[in-house]
Amino acid sequence: RRQHVLAVAAAVLCATAAAVAQQAPDRSKPPVTGPAPALKLPPIQKRALANGLPVWIVEMHEVPVASISVLVNAGAETDPAGKYGLANFTAAMLDGGAGTRDALALADAIEFLGASLTAGSTYDVASIRLQTPVAKLDEALQILADVVMRPTFPESELERVRKERLTRLLQTRDQPGALAWAAFARLVFGPRHPYGTPNLGNEASNREE
């Protein structure tokens, strides 16, 4: 019986090895590539509000979600000399309170709608991005309008953001990649150009803002 079991096991192993050998890819030549998939981009509708603000609309109806991005020409390149990081600091404060809501009330209102709202900046632009269910778009746009037009910049939030940014700058000292990029930018653009300083600014500028 033992020999019979061993014989069956050997036969199974041989059959498995043969099947694997048949499925092995042919590496003697590169695989044949298929046709490139067609790129179908939805059309962009360019309009303007009554105040002249340009609005670009892209319709995609796969999911009932609206995504709104407000872009402002207020990136790090507009930082005054010695105030590097000011644009980024300002963007980080936008969701710290707006209109009649403080930071917690603002976060609760956004969460209640099932939406998300973020603010940030790059060297070129500041941005506020809202993602919300279409059914809650009207209410979400009211919150977005407060954040864009009526931020309150409370002192308590300012100090919280300041400490957070100083901590991030301190942590950067242990990141070789970040140090190398900062050194490269300083070498290329110089110490007096906004591009020569990290978007976050430096310790001196964050303490003064």
TORFI-451656 format. One record per residue (C-alpha): residue number from 1; x, y, z. Coordinates in Angstrom, 2 decimals. Each point is the difference from the previous one (the first is absolute). Layout:
+-----+---------+---------+---------+
|   k |      c1 |      c2 |      c3 |
+-----+---------+---------+---------+
| NUM |       X |       Y |       Z |
...
+-----+---------+---------+---------+
***
This chain:
+-----+---------+---------+---------+
|   k |      c1 |      c2 |      c3 |
+-----+---------+---------+---------+
|   1 |    0.00 |    0.00 |    0.00 |
|   2 |    2.84 |    2.35 |    0.83 |
|   3 |    1.61 |   -0.59 |   -3.38 |
|   4 |   -3.33 |    0.61 |   -1.70 |
|   5 |   -0.37 |    3.34 |    1.78 |
|   6 |    3.53 |    1.03 |   -0.96 |
|   7 |   -0.64 |   -0.95 |   -3.63 |
|   8 |   -3.18 |    2.09 |   -0.09 |
|   9 |    1.79 |    2.97 |    1.59 |
|  10 |    2.82 |   -0.26 |   -2.53 |
|  11 |   -2.49 |   -0.08 |   -2.85 |
|  12 |   -1.77 |    3.10 |    1.36 |
|  13 |    3.30 |    1.86 |    0.33 |
|  14 |    1.00 |   -0.89 |   -3.55 |
|  15 |   -3.36 |    1.15 |   -1.34 |
|  16 |    0.25 |    3.27 |    1.96 |
|  17 |    3.54 |    0.64 |   -1.23 |
|  18 |   -1.09 |   -0.61 |   -3.58 |
|  19 |   -2.93 |    2.41 |    0.36 |
|  20 |    2.25 |    2.68 |    1.50 |
|  21 |    2.52 |   -0.48 |   -2.82 |
|  22 |   -2.76 |    0.48 |   -2.58 |
|  23 |   -1.15 |    3.22 |    1.71 |
|  24 |    3.48 |    1.49 |    0.30 |
|  25 |    0.36 |    3.24 |   -2.01 |
|  26 |    2.18 |    0.06 |   -3.08 |
|  27 |    2.83 |    2.36 |    0.93 |
|  28 |    1.91 |   -0.45 |   -3.23 |
|  29 |   -1.77 |    3.00 |   -1.58 |
|  30 |   -1.91 |    3.01 |    1.27 |
|  31 |   -3.78 |   -0.33 |    0.23 |
|  32 |   -2.11 |    1.44 |   -2.78 |
|  33 |   -1.56 |    3.30 |    1.02 |
|  34 |   -3.63 |    0.64 |   -0.72 |
|  35 |   -1.47 |    3.22 |   -1.35 |
|  36 |    0.17 |    3.05 |    2.23 |
|  37 |   -3.29 |    0.68 |    1.76 |
|  38 |   -1.98 |    2.94 |   -1.32 |
|  39 |    0.17 |    3.10 |    2.19 |
|  40 |   -3.43 |    1.58 |    0.29 |
|  41 |    0.00 |    3.23 |    1.97 |
|  42 |   -3.26 |    1.74 |    0.86 |
|  43 |   -0.46 |    3.46 |   -1.50 |
|  44 |    0.86 |    3.07 |    2.06 |
|  45 |   -2.71 |    2.63 |    0.27 |
|  46 |    1.47 |    3.46 |    0.58 |
|  47 |   -2.31 |    2.53 |    1.59 |
|  48 |    0.20 |    3.05 |    2.25 |
|  49 |   -1.92 |    1.20 |    3.05 |
|  50 |   -1.67 |    3.41 |    0.14 |
|  51 |    3.08 |    1.40 |    1.75 |
|  52 |    2.26 |   -1.19 |   -2.81 |
|  53 |    1.43 |   -3.00 |    1.85 |
|  54 |    0.80 |   -2.70 |   -2.61 |
|  55 |   -1.53 |   -3.42 |    0.62 |
|  56 |    0.96 |   -3.20 |   -1.81 |
|  57 |   -2.47 |   -2.88 |    0.18 |
|  58 |    0.75 |   -3.63 |   -0.78 |
|  59 |   -2.96 |   -2.37 |    0.19 |
|  60 |    0.49 |   -3.66 |    0.93 |
|  61 |   -3.11 |   -1.83 |    1.16 |
|  62 |    1.40 |   -3.32 |    1.20 |
|  63 |   -0.55 |    0.88 |    3.68 |
|  64 |   -2.29 |    2.63 |    1.62 |
|  65 |    2.90 |    2.05 |    1.36 |
|  66 |    1.03 |    3.57 |   -0.78 |
|  67 |    3.63 |    1.12 |    0.26 |
|  68 |    0.74 |    3.72 |    0.12 |
|  69 |    3.47 |    1.52 |   -0.08 |
|  70 |    0.52 |    3.71 |    0.64 |
|  71 |    3.42 |    1.14 |   -1.24 |
|  72 |    1.47 |    3.36 |    1.01 |
|  73 |    3.17 |    1.57 |   -1.36 |
|  74 |    1.50 |    0.19 |    3.46 |
|  75 |    2.66 |   -2.67 |    0.22 |
|  76 |    3.44 |    0.14 |    1.58 |
|  77 |    1.35 |    2.05 |   -2.91 |
|  78 |   -1.99 |    2.96 |    1.38 |
|  79 |    1.55 |   -0.23 |    3.48 |
|  80 |    1.64 |    3.29 |    1.03 |
|  81 |    3.75 |   -0.04 |    0.63 |
|  82 |    0.66 |   -1.37 |    3.47 |
|  83 |   -3.57 |   -1.33 |    0.31 |
|  84 |    0.62 |   -3.30 |   -1.75 |
|  85 |   -2.77 |   -2.51 |    0.68 |
|  86 |   -2.64 |    2.72 |    0.49 |
|  87 |   -2.27 |   -1.25 |   -2.80 |
|  88 |    0.22 |   -3.57 |    1.26 |
|  89 |   -0.65 |    1.14 |    3.57 |
|  90 |   -3.05 |    1.97 |   -1.12 |
|  91 |   -1.40 |   -2.98 |   -1.92 |
|  92 |    0.50 |   -2.25 |    3.02 |
|  93 |   -2.09 |    2.42 |    2.09 |
|  94 |   -3.03 |    0.13 |   -2.32 |
|  95 |   -1.77 |   -2.98 |    1.59 |
|  96 |    0.77 |    1.25 |    3.50 |
|  97 |   -3.19 |    2.03 |    0.12 |
|  98 |   -2.19 |    1.83 |   -2.49 |
|  99 |   -3.21 |    2.01 |    0.08 |
| 100 |   -1.78 |   -0.68 |    3.30 |
| 101 |    1.68 |   -3.38 |    0.56 |
| 102 |    3.17 |   -0.78 |    1.91 |
| 103 |    2.29 |   -2.85 |   -1.08 |
| 104 |   -2.01 |   -2.75 |    1.72 |
| 105 |   -3.38 |    1.28 |   -1.21 |
| 106 |    1.37 |    0.29 |   -3.51 |
| 107 |    1.33 |   -3.57 |    0.07 |
| 108 |   -3.32 |   -1.27 |    1.41 |
| 109 |   -2.01 |    1.79 |   -2.69 |
| 110 |    2.13 |   -1.49 |   -2.77 |
| 111 |   -0.13 |   -3.48 |    1.50 |
| 112 |   -3.78 |    0.23 |    0.46 |
| 113 |   -0.37 |    0.52 |   -3.76 |
| 114 |    2.26 |   -2.97 |   -0.76 |
| 115 |    2.38 |    2.42 |   -1.69 |
| 116 |    3.71 |    0.75 |    0.23 |
| 117 |    1.76 |    3.35 |   -0.22 |
| 118 |    3.74 |    0.61 |   -0.17 |
| 119 |    2.14 |    3.08 |   -0.55 |
| 120 |    3.64 |    0.27 |   -0.98 |
| 121 |    2.45 |    1.73 |   -2.25 |
| 122 |    2.87 |   -0.65 |   -2.36 |
| 123 |    2.61 |    2.39 |   -1.36 |
| 124 |   -2.47 |    1.18 |   -2.65 |
| 125 |   -3.53 |   -0.06 |    1.45 |
| 126 |   -2.04 |   -0.32 |    3.15 |
| 127 |   -2.89 |   -2.44 |   -0.22 |
| 128 |   -3.15 |   -0.90 |    1.91 |
| 129 |   -1.53 |   -3.31 |   -1.03 |
| 130 |   -3.48 |   -1.22 |    0.86 |
| 131 |   -1.46 |   -3.44 |   -0.68 |
| 132 |   -3.65 |   -0.52 |    0.87 |
| 133 |   -3.01 |   -2.12 |   -0.92 |
| 134 |   -1.99 |    1.76 |   -2.73 |
| 135 |   -3.09 |   -0.10 |    2.22 |
| 136 |    1.83 |    2.19 |    2.55 |
| 137 |    1.67 |    2.34 |   -2.48 |
| 138 |   -1.93 |    3.15 |    0.94 |
| 139 |    0.82 |   -0.31 |    3.70 |
| 140 |    3.62 |   -0.92 |   -0.74 |
| 141 |    0.44 |    3.01 |   -2.28 |
| 142 |   -1.11 |    2.31 |    2.82 |
| 143 |    2.74 |   -1.42 |    2.22 |
| 144 |    2.51 |    0.31 |   -2.83 |
| 145 |   -0.97 |    3.65 |   -0.47 |
| 146 |    0.67 |    0.67 |    3.69 |
| 147 |    3.41 |   -1.66 |   -0.18 |
| 148 |    1.00 |    1.90 |   -3.14 |
| 149 |   -1.47 |    3.42 |    0.80 |
| 150 |   -0.46 |    0.17 |    3.77 |
| 151 |    2.81 |   -1.83 |    1.83 |
| 152 |    0.43 |    1.20 |    3.59 |
| 153 |    3.64 |   -0.98 |    0.73 |
| 154 |   -0.53 |   -0.49 |    3.77 |
| 155 |    3.05 |    0.49 |    2.19 |
| 156 |   -0.31 |   -3.45 |    1.58 |
| 157 |    0.08 |   -1.70 |   -3.40 |
| 158 |    2.86 |    2.20 |   -1.12 |
| 159 |    2.16 |   -1.17 |    2.90 |
| 160 |   -0.99 |   -3.62 |   -0.59 |
| 161 |    0.96 |    0.19 |   -3.67 |
| 162 |    3.24 |    1.81 |    0.87 |
| 163 |    1.07 |   -2.74 |    2.43 |
| 164 |   -0.95 |   -2.70 |   -2.49 |
| 165 |    2.08 |    1.59 |   -2.75 |
| 166 |    3.00 |    0.55 |    2.26 |
| 167 |   -0.19 |   -3.67 |    0.95 |
| 168 |   -0.08 |   -1.01 |   -3.68 |
| 169 |    3.02 |    2.18 |   -0.72 |
| 170 |    1.84 |   -1.63 |    2.89 |
| 171 |   -0.88 |   -3.48 |   -1.29 |
| 172 |    1.30 |    0.95 |   -3.45 |
| 173 |    3.53 |    0.08 |    1.42 |
| 174 |   -0.14 |   -3.81 |    0.22 |
| 175 |   -1.16 |   -0.45 |   -3.61 |
| 176 |    2.96 |   -0.12 |   -2.41 |
| 177 |   -2.22 |    0.30 |   -3.09 |
| 178 |   -1.67 |    3.16 |    1.26 |
| 179 |    3.35 |    1.52 |    0.97 |
| 180 |    1.47 |   -0.78 |   -3.40 |
| 181 |   -2.97 |    1.56 |   -1.81 |
| 182 |    0.17 |    3.13 |    2.17 |
| 183 |    3.73 |    0.35 |   -0.65 |
| 184 |   -0.50 |   -0.47 |   -3.74 |
| 185 |   -2.74 |    2.66 |   -0.14 |
| 186 |    2.15 |    2.43 |    2.01 |
| 187 |    2.93 |   -0.60 |   -2.34 |
| 188 |   -2.08 |    0.53 |   -3.16 |
| 189 |   -2.20 |    2.93 |    1.04 |
| 190 |    1.98 |    1.62 |    2.82 |
| 191 |   -1.02 |    0.95 |    3.53 |
| 192 |   -2.07 |    3.07 |   -0.99 |
| 193 |   -2.34 |   -1.68 |   -2.48 |
| 194 |   -3.18 |   -1.73 |    1.25 |
| 195 |    0.92 |   -3.10 |   -2.00 |
| 196 |    3.26 |   -0.18 |    1.95 |
| 197 |   -1.83 |   -0.66 |    3.26 |
| 198 |   -2.34 |   -2.93 |    0.78 |
| 199 |   -3.70 |    0.67 |   -0.50 |
| 200 |   -0.37 |   -0.42 |    3.75 |
| 201 |    2.42 |    2.88 |    0.63 |
| 202 |    2.65 |   -0.16 |    2.70 |
| 203 |    0.05 |    0.20 |    3.78 |
| 204 |    0.58 |    3.75 |    0.09 |
| 205 |   -2.86 |    0.85 |   -2.36 |
| 206 |   -2.45 |   -2.34 |    1.75 |
| 207 |    0.75 |    1.56 |    3.37 |
| 208 |   -0.62 |    3.51 |   -1.31 |
| 209 |   -3.26 |   -0.53 |   -1.87 |
+-----+---------+---------+---------+
***
